[in-house]
Amino acid sequence: MPTLSPRFAIPCVLLIVAACTDSIAPPPPVDVSCDNPSAVNLAPGEYAVIDPLAQGSCVQLPAAGAGGAEHLYVALAAAGRETSTGVAVGYTLAGAPAGAATAAVAALAHSSLSDAASALPGARAFHAPTPADAFHARLRERERLISESPGAAFSANLGAAPVLIPPAPGSQRTFKVCATTDCVNFVNVTATALHVGRKAAIYLDNTVPTGGYSQADIDSVGNLFDDYLYPIDTTAFGRESDLDGNGVVAVLLSDQVNQLSASCNAAGSVILGYFFGSDLEPSQNGSNAGEVFYGLVPDPGNSSCTISKAYAKTHLAPTFIHEFQHMISYNQHVLVRSGLSEDVWLNEALSHLAEQLGAMQIPDPLCTDDSGVHSCFSQFAQSDIQNGYRYLRDVEATSLIETSQSTGALAERGANWLFIRWLVDQFSSDPLGTAFTRQLDATSALGSANVAQATGEPFATLVTQWQLANYLDHLPGFTPGSPRLQYRTIDLRATYAQLNQELPATFPRVYPLIPDSTRTGTYRRTGTLRDGSGRHLRVIQAPSATAVNLQLTDSTGAAVGSTAVPRIGIVRIH
């Protein structure tokens, strides 16, 4: 599925100081030699999370027994704070059999799989941002600036409930719509309310191309919003505002949205719709002073951006459920609690989770993908699965925590969705996880501080456990000693194996994450640790093989800097 929407950002700031303490004190001097490695002795299925600044940068895996042994080692940056430039630190990871000079021996060797991801044809294309994603990233950045200004607080009416007056079917309204992708200038669009339901009023631009939505099409998605999309989102994330007092969310379907990606055929990307927090700030230029989100319309005759009716209809409901979460998030963080808009990565994660919740809860007969198949998974969740594949195919290349200047690569969206899916699996008692997800929107905490507050655990520990799970999930022959090493509600291996069978051109690997590998203990790799992401390495020891030392340093041979909050995750597979 092309892009659906959003993105915001900012670091942990001072909102939740207690949840942001991973690296506020200067670390003690760290030993970057392997003269005194820290021994890591694990039973099969057990794992450890190591802070190399506190415990040393060199670890030793013990000699193997008669049956041999295998460990997974992950090095990552776990700072978790959104900034304008992000975390990207050079590293060197070296391995050698115990007793050898680790850095010197490993300098002569390279893992046979160390460059597997980057060597695959088209690997880098998997991480390229699209024009549509860049548009949503700019909106989230603008929302952050808006939320920092005075006057964003929402004054709740503590008196009698107001009388809600929804628009009348057939009534007309003029909307201000982004004229260009920077959303600084606006155009007026007059539209007619063709469907007014319990929770949504759907307006269609009075001047749209031929071959567009029928009344039945609009009624169908309006009823779906009332019956499923609205209750799914509000149960999972909380309530939207009602600044205009009409009791409904307005949805404008207009070819002005199509114009934002006017050359979509050449770009290979189209803006399906958007929400912009400016609409909830009446003092802002271009504000519609109420709850509005926007969607495209069919334009089958357009030679530069051809949007078939089937394609537009397929993506209408997923766009609604995705954008509505952003509307709820802005209300909960900014208007209700006078805080800042949520960090881009977590805001986007929750909107992509909303899509998956739609796939899980809407009956298949009510879903139709653009090939005509009645499948809510295909219509609502397959794009998330595909973006997750993009991320796992080359984990080191993409940050989990996007910068505030992010242009919205799809691999980033995949990382966002995978992490929130794993979090919900770990910290909720049911597959939907609605009590947990509501905590993440109903707060003024942001990003990693929000996650730490909701879970009661350090973000650096959580993200390390997640990276271990990204390879270990349903790994054949592996019995996890902790649920943290698995996804609970999805079998990633089975899902990607099936998609590899059905769509090998899109999913060329049976499983996208292929760690580097060493069978001798000798290994060396230099690369970049990006925030929330890192490098996976399998250490496979033959029966009775000697112990293995693994040393993590920065690119100069010194300790990885504390601003990156470096972490090492190790699990014994067998």
C-alpha positions in Angstrom: 0.0 0.0 0.0 1.4 3.5 -0.8 1.8 5.8 2.1 -1.0 6.7 4.4 0.3 9.4 6.6 2.0 11.1 9.5 5.1 11.9 11.5 6.2 14.2 14.4 9.2 14.5 16.7 11.3 15.9 19.6 13.5 14.4 22.2 12.6 13.3 25.7 13.0 16.9 26.9 12.2 17.6 30.6 8.6 16.3 30.6 9.4 12.9 32.3 12.9 13.2 33.7 12.8 10.0 35.6 12.2 8.0 32.5 15.1 9.5 30.6 18.0 8.7 32.9 19.9 6.0 30.9 22.9 8.3 30.3 22.7 11.5 32.2 25.7 10.8 34.4 29.3 10.6 33.0 30.1 6.9 32.7 33.2 5.5 34.4 36.2 4.7 32.3 35.6 1.7 30.2 38.1 -1.1 29.3 38.1 -1.5 25.6 40.7 -4.3 25.6 39.9 -7.9 25.8 42.4 -8.5 28.6 39.6 -8.9 31.2 36.5 -9.9 29.3 33.1 -10.1 31.0 32.1 -13.8 31.0 28.5 -14.4 29.7 27.3 -17.9 30.8 23.8 -18.6 29.6 21.7 -21.7 29.5 19.9 -22.3 26.2 17.0 -19.9 25.9 18.4 -17.4 28.4 19.5 -13.8 27.4 21.4 -10.9 28.9 21.3 -7.1 28.2 24.8 -5.6 28.8 25.7 -1.9 29.2 29.3 -1.8 27.8 30.0 1.5 29.5 29.3 -0.1 32.9 30.3 -3.7 32.3 33.1 -3.4 29.7 33.1 -3.5 26.0 34.5 -7.0 25.7 32.4 -10.1 26.5 33.4 -13.7 26.4 31.2 -16.6 25.4 32.3 -19.8 27.1 33.8 -22.8 25.5 31.3 -25.1 23.9 30.4 -28.5 25.4 30.2 -31.8 23.5 27.1 -30.6 21.7 28.5 -27.3 20.5 26.7 -24.0 21.1 25.2 -21.0 19.3 24.6 -17.5 20.5 23.0 -14.4 19.0 24.9 -11.2 19.7 23.3 -7.8 18.9 25.1 -4.4 19.2 22.9 -1.3 19.1 22.4 2.3 20.1 19.5 2.7 22.4 19.3 6.4 23.3 15.7 6.7 22.2 15.6 10.5 22.1 14.4 12.3 18.9 16.7 15.1 17.7 17.2 17.0 14.5 20.2 14.9 13.5 19.6 11.6 15.2 22.1 9.1 16.6 24.5 7.6 14.1 27.8 6.5 15.6 30.6 4.6 13.9 31.4 1.2 15.5 33.8 -1.7 15.1 32.8 -5.2 16.3 35.6 -7.7 16.5 35.7 -11.3 17.5 38.4 -13.9 18.0 38.9 -17.2 19.9 39.9 -16.6 23.5 43.6 -16.3 23.9 44.1 -14.5 20.5 44.5 -10.8 20.3 40.9 -10.0 19.4 41.3 -6.8 17.4 44.4 -7.9 15.6 43.1 -11.3 14.6 39.6 -10.1 13.7 41.0 -7.3 11.5 42.1 -10.0 9.1 38.7 -11.6 8.7 35.2 -10.8 7.6 32.0 -12.7 8.1 30.9 -14.5 5.0 27.5 -12.9 5.5 28.6 -9.5 6.8 27.6 -7.7 3.6 24.7 -9.8 2.7 22.0 -7.2 3.0 23.8 -4.4 1.2 25.0 -6.8 -1.6 21.5 -7.8 -2.6 20.2 -6.1 -5.8 17.9 -3.2 -4.9 18.6 -3.4 -1.2 19.1 0.4 -0.8 15.9 1.1 -2.7 14.1 -0.6 0.2 15.1 2.4 2.4 14.4 5.3 0.1 11.9 7.8 1.2 9.0 8.6 -1.0 7.5 12.0 -1.8 4.3 11.1 0.0 6.2 10.1 3.2 8.2 13.3 3.0 4.9 15.3 2.9 3.6 13.6 6.1 7.0 14.2 7.8 6.7 17.9 7.1 3.2 18.0 8.6 4.4 16.3 11.8 7.3 18.8 12.0 4.9 21.7 11.6 2.6 20.3 14.2 5.5 20.2 16.7 6.1 23.9 16.1 2.5 24.7 16.5 2.2 22.7 19.7 5.1 24.6 21.2 3.2 27.9 20.8 1.0 29.4 23.5 -2.8 28.9 23.3 -2.8 25.2 22.4 -4.5 24.1 25.6 -8.1 22.9 25.3 -10.6 24.3 27.9 -13.0 21.6 28.8 -16.6 22.6 29.2 -17.4 21.6 32.8 -21.0 22.7 32.6 -23.9 21.1 30.8 -23.1 19.1 27.7 -23.5 21.3 24.6 -26.2 20.6 22.1 -24.4 19.0 19.1 -25.6 20.1 15.7 -24.2 17.9 13.0 -24.3 19.2 9.4 -27.3 18.4 7.4 -27.0 15.9 4.5 -26.6 17.9 1.3 -25.3 21.0 3.0 -22.2 22.7 1.7 -19.0 23.8 3.4 -15.8 25.5 2.3 -12.6 24.0 3.5 -9.0 25.3 3.5 -6.8 22.6 2.0 -3.0 22.4 1.6 -2.1 23.9 -1.8 1.4 22.4 -1.9 3.3 19.8 0.1 4.8 22.3 2.4 1.3 23.2 3.6 2.1 26.9 4.0 -0.4 28.1 1.5 -4.0 26.9 1.2 -6.8 26.8 -1.4 -10.5 26.9 -0.7 -12.5 23.8 -1.6 -16.3 23.8 -1.5 -17.8 20.4 -0.9 -21.2 18.8 -0.2 -22.0 16.5 2.8 -23.0 13.3 1.0 -23.0 11.1 4.1 -23.7 12.2 7.7 -23.5 9.3 10.1 -23.3 9.0 13.9 -19.6 9.8 14.0 -18.5 11.1 10.6 -19.7 13.6 8.0 -18.1 12.8 4.6 -17.9 15.7 2.1 -17.1 15.3 -1.6 -15.5 18.2 -3.4 -18.1 19.8 -5.8 -15.6 19.6 -8.7 -14.0 16.2 -9.0 -12.9 14.1 -12.0 -15.3 11.7 -13.7 -15.2 8.1 -12.8 -15.3 8.9 -9.1 -17.0 7.7 -5.9 -20.7 6.9 -6.0 -23.1 7.6 -3.3 -23.1 4.0 -2.4 -19.3 4.1 -2.1 -19.4 7.0 0.3 -22.2 5.5 2.4 -20.3 2.3 2.7 -17.1 3.8 4.1 -19.2 6.2 6.3 -21.1 3.2 7.8 -17.8 1.4 8.2 -16.4 4.4 10.1 -19.4 4.5 12.4 -19.6 0.8 13.1 -15.9 -0.2 13.2 -13.2 2.4 12.5 -14.4 4.9 15.1 -14.9 2.4 17.9 -11.6 0.7 17.1 -9.6 3.9 17.3 -11.3 5.4 20.3 -11.2 2.2 22.3 -7.5 1.8 21.5 -6.3 5.5 21.8 -8.9 7.7 23.4 -11.3 10.4 22.2 -10.9 13.1 19.7 -11.8 16.7 20.4 -14.9 18.5 19.2 -13.9 22.1 18.7 -16.7 22.9 16.3 -19.4 21.3 18.4 -21.0 19.2 15.7 -20.5 15.8 17.2 -18.8 14.3 14.1 -15.5 14.1 12.4 -15.4 15.8 9.0 -13.8 14.0 6.1 -13.1 15.9 2.9 -12.6 13.8 -0.3 -11.0 16.1 -2.9 -8.8 16.0 -6.0 -6.8 18.8 -4.3 -5.3 15.9 -2.2 -4.4 14.2 -5.5 -2.7 17.4 -6.6 -0.3 17.1 -3.7 1.3 14.2 -5.6 0.5 15.4 -9.1 3.3 13.3 -10.8 2.6 10.1 -8.8 3.0 7.8 -11.8 6.6 8.9 -12.2 7.3 9.2 -8.5 5.8 5.8 -7.6 4.1 7.3 -4.6 0.8 9.0 -3.8 -0.5 10.9 -0.8 -3.6 8.9 0.1 -4.8 11.4 2.7 -3.7 13.4 5.8 -4.5 15.0 9.1 -2.9 18.3 10.0 -3.0 19.5 13.6 -3.3 23.1 12.4 -7.0 22.4 11.9 -7.4 22.0 15.7 -5.7 25.4 16.3 -8.1 28.1 15.2 -5.5 30.8 15.4 -3.3 29.2 12.8 -3.2 30.2 9.1 -5.3 27.8 7.1 -7.0 26.2 10.1 -10.5 24.8 9.6 -11.1 25.2 13.4 -12.5 21.7 13.7 -11.9 18.0 13.3 -11.1 17.3 9.7 -9.0 14.8 7.8 -8.6 14.5 4.0 -8.6 11.8 1.4 -8.0 11.5 -2.4 -10.6 10.7 -5.1 -10.5 8.5 -8.2 -8.9 10.1 -11.2 -8.6 7.3 -13.8 -8.2 9.7 -16.7 -5.1 11.5 -15.4 -2.0 10.5 -17.3 0.5 11.9 -14.7 -1.2 10.6 -11.6 -3.7 7.8 -12.5 -5.9 6.8 -9.6 -8.3 4.0 -10.4 -11.6 3.8 -8.5 -10.7 0.3 -7.2 -7.4 1.6 -5.9 -9.0 4.7 -4.2 -11.7 2.6 -2.6 -9.3 0.0 -1.3 -7.2 2.6 0.5 -10.0 4.9 1.8 -10.8 3.0 5.0 -7.2 2.3 6.0 -6.5 6.0 5.5 -9.4 6.9 7.8 -8.3 4.6 10.6 -4.7 5.7 10.3 -5.3 9.5 10.2 -8.0 9.4 12.9 -5.3 8.1 15.4 -3.2 11.2 14.6 -6.2 13.4 15.3 -6.8 11.6 18.6 -3.1 11.9 19.5 -3.0 15.6 18.9 -6.0 16.1 21.0 -4.8 14.0 23.9 -1.2 15.3 24.0 -1.6 18.9 23.0 -5.2 20.1 23.6 -6.1 18.2 26.7 -2.8 18.1 28.5 -1.1 21.2 27.1 1.9 19.2 26.0 3.8 18.8 22.7 2.8 16.6 19.8 4.0 13.0 20.0 7.4 12.0 18.6 7.1 11.0 15.0 8.2 7.4 15.5 5.7 6.6 18.2 2.9 8.6 16.7 3.4 6.8 13.4 3.8 3.4 15.2 0.3 3.8 16.8 -1.3 4.8 13.5 0.1 1.8 11.8 -1.0 -0.3 14.7 -4.5 1.1 14.1 -4.4 -0.4 10.6 -3.6 -3.8 12.0 -6.3 -3.5 14.6 -8.7 -2.9 11.7 -7.5 -6.0 10.0 -8.0 -8.0 13.2 -11.5 -6.7 14.1 -13.4 -5.9 10.9 -15.2 -8.9 9.3 -13.7 -9.9 5.9 -16.9 -9.5 3.9 -16.6 -5.7 4.7 -13.1 -5.5 3.3 -12.0 -5.6 -0.4 -8.5 -5.0 -1.6 -7.8 -3.5 -5.0 -7.7 -6.9 -6.6 -11.2 -7.6 -5.5 -10.3 -10.1 -2.7 -12.4 -9.9 0.5 -9.5 -9.8 3.0 -9.1 -7.3 5.8 -5.5 -8.4 6.3 -4.7 -7.5 2.7 -6.6 -4.2 2.8 -5.5 -3.0 6.2 -2.3 -4.7 7.3 -0.3 -6.0 4.3 1.5 -2.7 3.9 2.7 -2.8 7.5 4.0 -6.4 7.0 5.8 -5.2 3.8 7.3 -2.2 5.6 8.4 -4.5 8.4 10.2 -6.6 5.8 11.9 -3.6 4.5 13.3 -2.8 7.9 14.3 -6.3 8.8 16.1 -6.8 5.5 18.8 -4.4 6.7 18.3 -3.4 10.3 21.5 -1.5 10.7 20.6 0.9 7.9 17.5 2.4 9.5 16.8 4.1 12.8 13.8 3.2 14.9 13.8 6.7 16.3 13.5 9.0 13.2 15.0 12.4 13.4 12.8 15.5 13.4 14.0 16.1 9.8 13.0 12.6 8.7 11.7 12.3 5.1 9.8 9.2 6.0 11.4 6.1 4.6 9.1 3.1 4.5 11.7 1.0 6.4 11.4 3.5 9.3 7.6 3.0 9.3 8.3 -0.8 9.4 10.5 -0.4 12.4 7.9 1.8 14.1 5.1 -0.8 13.6 7.2 -3.8 14.6 8.3 -2.2 17.8 4.8 -1.2 18.9 3.5 -4.6 17.9 6.1 -6.2 20.1 5.5 -3.8 23.0 1.7 -4.5 22.9 2.5 -8.2 22.9 4.7 -7.9 26.0 2.6 -5.5 28.1 -1.0 -6.3 27.4 -3.2 -9.2 28.5 -5.1 -9.4 25.3 -4.1 -9.3 21.6 -5.7 -5.9 21.0 -3.9 -4.3 24.0 -6.2 -1.3 24.2 -5.6 -0.5 27.9 -1.9 -0.3 27.1 -2.2 1.8 23.9 -4.6 4.3 25.6 -1.8 5.0 28.1 0.5 6.0 25.2 -1.9 8.6 23.9 -3.4 9.8 27.2 -0.2 11.5 28.4 2.1 14.5 28.0 5.2 12.2 27.9 6.8 11.7 24.5 8.5 8.9 22.7 10.9 6.8 24.6 10.0 8.5 27.9 6.3 7.7 27.1 7.2 4.0 26.5 9.3 3.8 29.7 6.5 5.4 31.7 3.9 3.0 30.4 6.0 -0.1 30.8 7.9 0.8 34.0 11.1 -0.4 32.3 14.1 1.4 30.8 13.8 2.1 27.1 17.3 0.9 26.4 16.5 -2.6 27.9 13.2 -2.8 25.9 14.7 -1.9 22.6 17.5 -4.5 23.1 15.0 -7.2 23.9 13.1 -6.3 20.8 16.1 -6.5 18.6 16.8 -10.0 19.9 13.1 -11.0 19.2 13.4 -9.7 15.6 15.6 -12.6 14.8 14.4 -15.2 17.3 10.7 -14.9 16.7 9.5 -18.5 16.1 13.0 -19.6 15.2 12.9 -23.4 14.5 14.6 -25.4 17.2 14.8 -22.5 19.7 12.9 -22.5 23.0 12.8 -19.0 24.5 13.3 -18.7 28.2 11.4 -15.4 28.2 8.4 -14.1 26.3 10.5 -11.0 25.5 12.2 -13.0 22.8 9.1 -13.5 20.7 6.1 -11.7 19.2 2.9 -13.1 20.7 0.2 -12.3 18.2 2.0 -12.7 15.0 4.4 -15.4 13.6 6.8 -13.3 11.5 8.6 -16.3 10.1 5.5 -18.1 9.0 4.1 -14.9 7.5 7.2 -14.0 5.5 7.7 -17.5 4.4 4.2 -17.6 3.0 4.6 -14.2 1.3 8.0 -15.4 -0.1 6.1 -18.3 -1.7 3.3 -16.1 -3.1 5.2 -12.9 -4.0 8.9 -13.8 -4.4 9.7 -10.6 -6.3 8.5 -8.5 -3.4 9.6 -10.8 -0.6 12.7 -12.5 -2.0 13.9 -13.9 1.3 12.1 -16.6 3.4 12.9 -14.4 6.4 14.3 -10.9 5.9 16.7 -10.7 8.8 19.9 -12.6 8.1 22.5 -12.0 10.8 26.2 -12.1 10.1 27.8 -15.4 11.1 31.0 -16.8 12.4 31.9 -20.4 13.0 35.5 -19.8 14.1 34.9 -16.9 16.4 37.0 -14.7 14.1 35.0 -11.7 12.9 35.2 -8.0 12.2 32.7 -5.5 11.0 32.7 -1.7 10.9 29.5 0.2 10.4 27.0 2.6 12.0 24.8 2.2 15.0 21.6 4.2 14.5 19.1 4.9 17.3 17.1 1.8 18.2 18.9 -0.3 15.6 22.2 -2.2 15.3 23.9 -5.3 14.1 23.0 -9.0 14.6 25.7 -11.7 14.7 25.4 -15.5 15.1 28.4 -17.1 16.9 28.3 -20.8 16.1 30.7 -23.0 18.1 31.6 -26.6 17.1 31.6 -29.3 19.8 34.3 -28.5 22.4 35.3 -25.3 20.6 37.2 -22.7 22.6 35.7 -19.6 24.2 35.1 -16.6 22.0 35.8 -12.9 22.8 33.7 -10.1 21.2 34.7 -6.5 21.5 32.6 -3.5 20.7 34.3 -0.1 20.2 33.7 3.1 18.3 35.4 3.5 14.9 38.6 4.8 16.6 38.9 1.9 19.0 37.6 3.8 22.0 34.4 3.2 23.9 31.2 3.9 22.1 30.0 7.3 23.4 27.5 7.6 26.1 25.2 9.8 24.0 24.4 6.7 21.9 23.5 4.7 25.0 25.2 1.6 23.6 23.8 -1.8 24.5 24.7 -5.4 23.8 22.1 -8.2 23.7 23.1 -11.8 23.9 21.0 -14.9 23.9 22.1 -18.6 23.8 20.2 -20.4 21.1 21.5 -23.8 21.9 
